[in-house]
Amino acid sequence: MDGTRIVDDSPGTADGDVSEAVRNTLCIPLWGRMLAAQHFPHLFPDHDAKRILAEMHCDLSSSKLFKLQYAYLDCAIRQYDFACEINAYLAEYPRACVVELGAGLSVLRRQMQNESNAWYDLDHPQVIALRRRHIPSGERERNISCDLNDLSWFDSIDLNPRDGIVFIAGGLFYYFTTKEVRRLLVAMAERFRGGMIAFDTTNHRGLRGGE
């Protein structure tokens, strides 16, 4: 795509317009978060996952993967860990921007009840359209449609360097080559000096679902 496009005010898309692969990628962490919230509501109070899955008519109940406690807890714990990383950074830089790279259908800002910090959700156009359809945006939250390998999205982040910036990337870099990850992180380090990024990793077995 050519550059970055803000789509907060653009029309939404019907869920049926989204490819099956994209739907599955989005629904898997949602399903895990829903199950974790059902089993451990005080630890993982996700009040949106079940609703979004119902609105998208997504049912993964037949998946053997989510009969394993580890599988669904992994999805929820990742969100919990990112929340801890963000809070730790905001304790030092209370005016910092928060940026979710490959945001998918994350509702982390809503879970954290953060209405104070500028919050950016970045993902492909189809995904951002679904976010707009299913997830209410906060007053200081912006959805940005972009290709993360097209670094022009940097210009969409309104940053005062003294305030700081924290990035999170959950389940994202699995889809990047090593060269692409290195190029992105180096460019981000040069542009957003003093910022922080938190991301998760896995090995080849993990990418195959633990088979």
N, C-alpha and C positions, 0 to 999 in steps of 0.2 A: 504494500500500500504506500501511497505518497504521504509521508509525514504522519502527524498525529491529529486525531479528530476528537473533540469533546462532544459527547453524545447525550448529555443530561437532558436536553430538551428535544431530542429526536424521537420519532415514533418508535414504539417497541416492536418486537417481532413475535410472531406466534411460535410457541414451543415446537410445533411441528416443522418449522423451517430449519431447525437445528439438526445437524447430522447425528446419527446414532452414536458415533464415536464420541462426539462432544458431550452428548447427554450422559453417556456412561461415565465419562471422566468427571463430570460435575456431580452426578448422583451418588457415586461411591463414597466420597467423604461426607456428604449429607446424610446418607444412610447410617454410616458409622457414628456420626454425631447424634443422630436421633436415638439409636440404640443405647449409647452411653448415657444420654439424658434420661432415658426411661429407667435404666438400671441404677444410675447414681445421680439423681437430680440435684442433690446438694453440691456435688463436685463439678458437674457439667451442666449448668442451667441453660441449655440451648432451647429457646422457645420458638425458634423459626424453622429448624430443619424439617420437622414433621409437616408443618404447613406447606413449605415449599415443595416437598416431595409429593404431597397430595395435589397441589396445583399443577405440577408437571406430570401427574399420572405415572409416577416412577415407582416401581415395586421390585425390590431386590431380595425379597424374603426367601426366594428359592436358592439364593447363592450360598454355597457351602462355606465360603470365606467368612460370612458374617454370622455363622453359628459359632465361630471361635471368638472368645472374649478378647483375645489379644488384638484381633483385626479391628473390631469397632472401637476399642479403647485407644488404639494407635491414632485414629482420626481425631478423637477428642483431646487426647493428651497433646497432640501437636498444636492445637489451638490454644490450650492452656499454657504451654511453654512459650508460644509467641506472645501471649498476653503478659507473661512475666517479664520477657525481654523488653517489651514496649514500656511497661511500667517502670522498669529499672532505668531505662534511658530517660523517660520523662521526669523521673525524680531528679535527674541532673540538669535536664534541659526541658523545663515545663512548657515552653512555647514551641516545641519541635513539631515538624510535619511528620506524619505517619504515612507510609506508602506501602500498599500491598501489591507486589508484583505477581501477576497471574492470579488475581483475586478470586476467580471462579465465583461461587455463590457463598463465599465467606460472609459471616455476619459478625465478625470479630468486634467491630466498632460498637455494634448494638449490644453484644455480650458485655463489653467493658463499660458500657454506658458513657462513652466518651463524646461529649458535645463541645469540648473546649479546643481541641487541636484540629488543625487542617488535616484532612484525611483523604488520601487518593487511592482509588481502586483501578488498577490497570489490567486490561485483558483484551482478547480479540473482539472484534465487533459483535459477533453472534453472542458471546458471553456477556458483554456489557449490556446488550439489549435485554437479555434475560434478567440481569441484575436489576435493571430499571423496572422490569415488569413485576418482579417478585420481592424485591427488597427496598423498602423506603429509605431514601437517603437522608442523612443528617444535614443540619444547616451548613456545616462546614465540610461536607463530604462531596467529592467530585468523582464521577465515573469517567475514565479516559479510555477510549478505544484506540488501540495501537498494536503494532508489532514490536515487541520488546527488543528485537535485534535491530530495529530502525531507531537509532539513538536520538532522533528528533523529539521523542517524548520527553527528553530532559527539559525542553523549553516550556513544557506545560506545568512544571512544578514551580510554584511561586514560593521561593525560599529566601529567607534572610539567613545568611550563613551563621550569624551569631546565635540564632535560635536553635539550630541543629535539625537533623533529619534522621529518621530511623526507617529502614526498609525491612520487610519480611517477604520471604518467598517460600511458600509451602507447597510441596509437591510439584515444583516448577522445573527445576534444573534436570529432572529425569528426561525431559523432552529436548534438552539442549546437548550439543556436542561439547566436549571439553574445550575446544577452541572457542566456541560461542560463549561459554560461561566465562572463560578467562578474559575475552575481549570486553564483555559487558561489565564485569567487576572492575577491571582496570579503568575503563572509561568513567564508571560511577565514582571511583576513588578520586579521580582527577577533577571531576565536576562538582561532586558533593563532599568536599573536604570536611573531615570531622564527623561525618555521619557514621552510621552503623548499619550492618545488615545481618539478619538472622535467617538461616535457611536449614532445611533438613536434607539428609542424604540417605541413600540405601545402596546395597550391593546388587549384583546381577540376579542373585536368587530372590531378593526382595522385589525386584521389578517383575519377576515372573509369578509373584503372588505366593512365594514361599514353597513352591513345588519342589 
